[in-house]
């Protein structure tokens, strides 16, 4: 935690460390048993409505002439060329020319010609990548390396507790992984906890497991905030993480072999915070790629595409 705060301060975040005694004095409703140190954000902290942000961005870009086509990508039309790595190995590079989109409420598909494709399909971006042939080669090779992004289901619970913490309540993440924040002014709260690998729920539906809250979330909440022993769950919902099984961080940049497919995915639950910066980063990569060669070995995406470097002169 001390190392994390050091990095955060170097990047301009106003963060302080608090001893258990300081934590207890500032937030008397917290039980500090088992707490050695706490990190607290002093400014620039809070929460916002992600749906409103998304709709605001969509409306703005629509006003600038962007057209939204609602449907499911079913296939890509590609061309191939043979290239040679610096080690003398021949590799096949693909370029996407057309995307087939199955339109909503229709049996027809819409062919969309394109110069490049941004794979920002969230939890389904791994499936979209497979449609472009990514990961279809021999295991252990660059051609056989899949995009390691898959859907993971997460629950959010909404509860009421008249004796719960008041207006000074921050967003709190417990040492157990349980988290919560205040919702509105009526002693309502929302939160949850990520399951362990062994407890991962079936992502095939969005049904909520209420026993998970009772057995895995509530005991930690009640331990850390004794007032929550009397909470009453009022509602719950489930959603998807675009979970990066490699390291739970975002995958940003072009694919080494499908040269005009760029990625902005795999953020594993923190994509909303990074979305504006990632959108700009991908736009800058694309713009750069239109005018000069790209050194694929220097791009973030190559960290788990560990094959041989493709000669720069072959990639335009």
C-alpha positions as CSV (number, residue, x, y, z in Angstrom):
1,X,0.0,0.0,0.0
2,X,2.9,2.4,0.8
3,X,4.4,1.7,-2.7
4,X,1.0,2.2,-4.4
5,X,0.5,5.6,-2.6
6,X,4.0,6.6,-3.6
7,X,3.2,6.0,-7.3
8,X,-0.1,7.7,-7.0
9,X,1.4,10.8,-5.5
10,X,4.1,10.9,-8.2
11,X,1.2,11.1,-10.7
12,X,-0.4,14.0,-8.9
13,X,-3.1,12.2,-6.8
14,X,-3.8,13.7,-3.4
15,X,-3.7,10.6,-1.2
16,X,-2.8,10.0,2.4
17,X,-2.1,7.0,4.5
18,X,-3.9,6.5,7.8
19,X,-3.1,4.4,10.8
20,X,-5.9,2.3,12.4
21,X,-6.2,5.0,15.1
22,X,-6.5,7.8,12.5
23,X,-9.0,5.7,10.6
24,X,-11.1,5.1,13.7
25,X,-11.1,8.8,14.6
26,X,-12.2,10.0,11.1
27,X,-14.8,7.2,10.6
28,X,-16.0,6.0,14.0
29,X,-18.4,3.5,12.4
30,X,-15.4,1.4,11.0
31,X,-14.2,-1.6,12.9
32,X,-10.4,-1.5,12.5
33,X,-9.8,-5.1,13.5
34,X,-7.3,-6.7,11.1
35,X,-6.4,-3.3,9.5
36,X,-2.7,-2.3,9.5
37,X,-3.0,0.7,7.2
38,X,-5.6,2.6,5.2
39,X,-5.3,4.7,2.0
40,X,-7.6,7.7,1.7
41,X,-8.1,10.0,-1.3
42,X,-8.3,13.7,-0.2
43,X,-9.7,15.2,-3.4
44,X,-10.7,14.4,-6.9
45,X,-12.7,11.4,-5.6
46,X,-16.3,10.4,-6.2
47,X,-18.6,8.5,-8.4
48,X,-20.9,9.2,-11.3
49,X,-23.6,7.6,-13.5
50,X,-21.9,5.6,-16.2
51,X,-25.0,5.3,-18.4
52,X,-25.4,9.0,-18.5
53,X,-21.8,9.4,-19.5
54,X,-22.2,6.9,-22.3
55,X,-25.3,8.5,-23.6
56,X,-23.7,11.9,-23.5
57,X,-20.7,10.7,-25.5
58,X,-23.0,8.9,-28.0
59,X,-25.2,12.0,-28.6
60,X,-22.2,14.2,-29.1
61,X,-20.5,12.0,-31.7
62,X,-23.9,11.5,-33.5
63,X,-24.1,15.3,-33.7
64,X,-20.7,15.2,-35.4
65,X,-22.0,12.7,-38.1
66,X,-21.2,9.3,-36.6
67,X,-23.7,6.6,-37.7
68,X,-24.5,3.7,-35.3
69,X,-25.3,0.4,-36.9
70,X,-26.9,-2.0,-34.4
71,X,-26.2,-5.6,-35.0
72,X,-23.9,-8.6,-34.5
73,X,-20.6,-9.1,-36.3
74,X,-20.7,-12.5,-38.0
75,X,-17.6,-12.6,-40.2
76,X,-14.7,-10.6,-41.7
77,X,-13.6,-10.6,-45.3
78,X,-9.8,-10.5,-45.4
79,X,-6.8,-10.6,-47.7
80,X,-3.4,-12.1,-46.9
81,X,0.2,-11.5,-47.6
82,X,3.4,-13.4,-46.7
83,X,6.1,-11.6,-44.7
84,X,9.4,-12.6,-43.2
85,X,10.5,-11.9,-39.7
86,X,14.0,-10.7,-38.8
87,X,14.8,-14.3,-37.9
88,X,13.9,-15.5,-41.4
89,X,10.5,-17.1,-40.4
90,X,7.7,-16.6,-42.9
91,X,4.4,-15.3,-41.4
92,X,1.0,-14.5,-42.9
93,X,-0.4,-11.0,-42.3
94,X,-4.1,-10.4,-42.8
95,X,-6.0,-7.2,-43.6
96,X,-9.7,-6.8,-43.1
97,X,-11.6,-5.3,-45.9
98,X,-15.2,-5.9,-45.0
99,X,-17.3,-6.7,-41.9
100,X,-20.5,-8.6,-42.1
101,X,-23.1,-7.4,-39.5
102,X,-26.3,-9.3,-38.9
103,X,-28.9,-6.6,-38.3
104,X,-31.1,-6.6,-35.3
105,X,-34.6,-8.3,-35.8
106,X,-33.5,-9.4,-39.3
107,X,-32.1,-12.5,-41.1
108,X,-30.1,-10.2,-43.4
109,X,-26.6,-9.0,-42.9
110,X,-25.1,-5.6,-43.8
111,X,-21.6,-5.7,-45.4
112,X,-19.5,-2.8,-44.2
113,X,-16.4,-1.9,-46.1
114,X,-13.6,-0.6,-43.8
115,X,-10.1,0.6,-43.7
116,X,-9.6,-0.5,-40.1
117,X,-11.6,-2.2,-37.3
118,X,-11.6,-1.1,-33.6
119,X,-12.4,-4.2,-31.5
120,X,-14.1,-2.6,-28.4
121,X,-16.6,-5.3,-28.0
122,X,-16.1,-5.6,-24.3
123,X,-16.8,-9.0,-22.8
124,X,-17.3,-10.4,-26.3
125,X,-14.1,-8.9,-27.9
126,X,-12.4,-12.3,-27.7
127,X,-15.2,-13.9,-29.8
128,X,-14.9,-11.1,-32.3
129,X,-11.2,-11.6,-32.5
130,X,-11.7,-15.3,-33.2
131,X,-13.9,-14.4,-36.2
132,X,-10.8,-12.6,-37.6
133,X,-8.8,-15.8,-37.2
134,X,-6.9,-14.6,-34.1
135,X,-5.8,-17.6,-32.0
136,X,-6.7,-20.2,-34.7
137,X,-3.1,-21.2,-35.4
138,X,-0.9,-23.9,-33.7
139,X,-0.8,-23.7,-29.9
140,X,2.2,-21.9,-28.5
141,X,2.8,-19.8,-31.6
142,X,2.0,-16.2,-32.3
143,X,-0.7,-17.3,-34.7
144,X,-2.2,-19.5,-32.0
145,X,-2.3,-16.9,-29.3
146,X,-5.9,-15.9,-28.5
147,X,-7.0,-12.5,-27.2
148,X,-7.3,-13.4,-23.5
149,X,-10.6,-11.6,-22.8
150,X,-13.8,-13.3,-21.7
151,X,-17.0,-12.4,-20.0
152,X,-17.1,-12.6,-16.2
153,X,-20.4,-12.0,-14.3
154,X,-20.4,-9.7,-11.4
155,X,-23.3,-8.9,-8.9
156,X,-24.1,-5.5,-7.4
157,X,-26.4,-5.4,-4.4
158,X,-28.5,-2.5,-3.2
159,X,-29.5,-2.4,0.5
160,X,-31.0,-0.1,3.2
161,X,-29.7,0.4,6.7
162,X,-31.2,3.2,8.9
163,X,-28.2,2.9,11.3
164,X,-25.6,2.9,8.6
165,X,-22.8,5.5,8.0
166,X,-23.8,9.0,7.1
167,X,-23.0,11.6,4.5
168,X,-19.2,11.5,5.1
169,X,-19.1,7.9,3.9
170,X,-16.5,7.4,1.2
171,X,-16.3,4.6,-1.4
172,X,-14.8,1.9,0.8
173,X,-12.9,-1.2,-0.4
174,X,-12.3,-3.7,2.5
175,X,-9.2,-5.9,2.9
176,X,-11.6,-8.9,2.1
177,X,-12.4,-7.5,-1.3
178,X,-15.9,-6.4,-0.3
179,X,-16.8,-2.8,-1.2
180,X,-19.6,-0.4,-0.8
181,X,-20.7,3.2,-1.1
182,X,-23.6,5.4,-0.1
183,X,-26.4,5.8,-2.7
184,X,-28.4,8.9,-2.2
185,X,-29.5,10.5,1.0
186,X,-31.9,7.9,2.4
187,X,-29.5,5.5,4.2
188,X,-29.2,3.4,1.1
189,X,-26.0,1.7,-0.1
190,X,-24.7,-0.5,-2.9
191,X,-21.8,-2.8,-3.2
192,X,-20.6,-6.3,-3.6
193,X,-17.5,-8.5,-3.9
194,X,-15.7,-10.3,-6.7
195,X,-15.8,-14.1,-6.4
196,X,-12.7,-16.2,-6.3
197,X,-11.7,-18.2,-9.4
198,X,-13.4,-21.3,-7.9
199,X,-16.6,-19.3,-7.3
200,X,-16.9,-17.7,-10.7
201,X,-20.6,-17.8,-11.7
202,X,-21.9,-19.0,-15.1
203,X,-21.7,-16.0,-17.5
204,X,-24.4,-17.5,-19.7
205,X,-27.1,-15.4,-18.0
206,X,-27.6,-12.4,-15.9
207,X,-29.4,-14.0,-13.0
208,X,-28.4,-12.8,-9.5
209,X,-27.2,-15.2,-6.9
210,X,-28.7,-13.8,-3.6
211,X,-27.0,-16.5,-1.6
212,X,-23.7,-15.1,-2.7
213,X,-24.4,-11.9,-0.8
214,X,-25.6,-13.7,2.3
215,X,-22.7,-16.1,2.4
216,X,-19.7,-14.1,0.9
217,X,-20.4,-10.4,1.0
218,X,-22.6,-9.6,4.0
219,X,-20.3,-11.2,6.7
220,X,-17.4,-9.0,5.6
221,X,-19.6,-5.9,5.5
222,X,-21.0,-6.6,8.9
223,X,-17.5,-7.2,10.3
224,X,-16.1,-4.0,9.0
225,X,-19.2,-1.8,9.6
226,X,-21.1,-3.3,12.6
227,X,-24.2,-1.2,11.8
228,X,-24.6,-3.3,8.6
229,X,-25.6,-6.4,10.7
230,X,-29.2,-5.1,10.4
231,X,-29.1,-4.2,6.7
232,X,-31.9,-5.3,4.3
233,X,-31.2,-6.0,0.7
234,X,-33.8,-4.3,-1.5
235,X,-32.6,-5.2,-5.1
236,X,-29.6,-6.5,-7.1
237,X,-28.4,-6.8,-10.6
238,X,-25.7,-8.5,-12.6
239,X,-23.4,-7.3,-15.4
240,X,-20.3,-8.3,-17.3
241,X,-16.6,-7.5,-16.9
242,X,-14.5,-7.8,-20.1
243,X,-12.0,-9.8,-18.0
244,X,-8.4,-10.0,-19.2
245,X,-7.3,-13.5,-17.9
246,X,-3.6,-12.5,-18.5
247,X,-3.2,-9.7,-16.0
248,X,-6.6,-7.9,-15.7
249,X,-5.4,-4.8,-17.5
250,X,-6.5,-3.3,-20.7
251,X,-5.4,-4.5,-24.2
252,X,-4.7,-1.4,-26.3
253,X,-3.2,-1.3,-29.8
254,X,-3.0,-3.1,-33.1
255,X,-2.7,-6.9,-33.6
256,X,0.7,-8.0,-34.9
257,X,-0.8,-10.2,-37.6
258,X,-4.3,-8.7,-38.4
259,X,-2.7,-5.4,-39.2
260,X,-5.7,-3.2,-39.3
261,X,-7.6,-4.5,-36.2
262,X,-7.0,-2.4,-33.2
263,X,-8.0,-3.3,-29.6
264,X,-9.5,-1.3,-26.8
265,X,-10.7,-4.0,-24.4
266,X,-10.0,-6.2,-21.4
267,X,-10.2,-3.6,-18.7
268,X,-11.6,-6.1,-16.2
269,X,-14.0,-3.6,-14.4
270,X,-12.1,-0.3,-14.6
271,X,-12.6,0.5,-18.2
272,X,-15.0,3.4,-17.6
273,X,-12.4,5.4,-15.7
274,X,-9.8,4.9,-18.5
275,X,-12.2,5.1,-21.5
276,X,-11.6,8.8,-22.5
277,X,-7.8,8.4,-22.4
278,X,-7.9,5.0,-24.2
279,X,-10.2,6.4,-26.9
280,X,-7.8,9.2,-27.5
281,X,-4.8,6.8,-27.5
282,X,-6.3,4.5,-30.1
283,X,-7.3,7.5,-32.3
284,X,-3.7,8.7,-32.1
285,X,-2.3,5.2,-32.9
286,X,-4.6,5.0,-35.9
287,X,-3.7,8.4,-37.1
288,X,0.0,7.6,-36.7
289,X,-0.5,4.4,-38.6
290,X,-1.9,6.2,-41.6
291,X,1.3,8.1,-42.2
292,X,4.3,6.1,-41.0
293,X,5.4,2.6,-40.1
294,X,4.6,1.2,-36.7
295,X,7.1,-0.7,-34.6
296,X,4.8,-3.4,-33.3
297,X,7.3,-4.6,-30.7
298,X,6.9,-1.3,-28.8
299,X,3.1,-1.4,-28.5
300,X,1.3,-2.5,-25.4
301,X,-0.5,-5.3,-27.1
302,X,2.7,-7.1,-27.9
303,X,3.4,-7.9,-24.2
304,X,1.6,-11.2,-24.5
305,X,2.0,-11.7,-28.2
306,X,5.6,-12.9,-27.6
307,X,6.4,-14.1,-31.1
308,X,9.2,-12.8,-33.3
309,X,9.2,-9.1,-34.3
310,X,7.9,-8.4,-37.8
311,X,10.1,-6.2,-39.8
312,X,8.9,-2.6,-39.6
313,X,9.3,-2.0,-43.4
314,X,6.6,-4.5,-44.1
315,X,3.9,-2.9,-42.0
316,X,2.3,0.3,-43.3
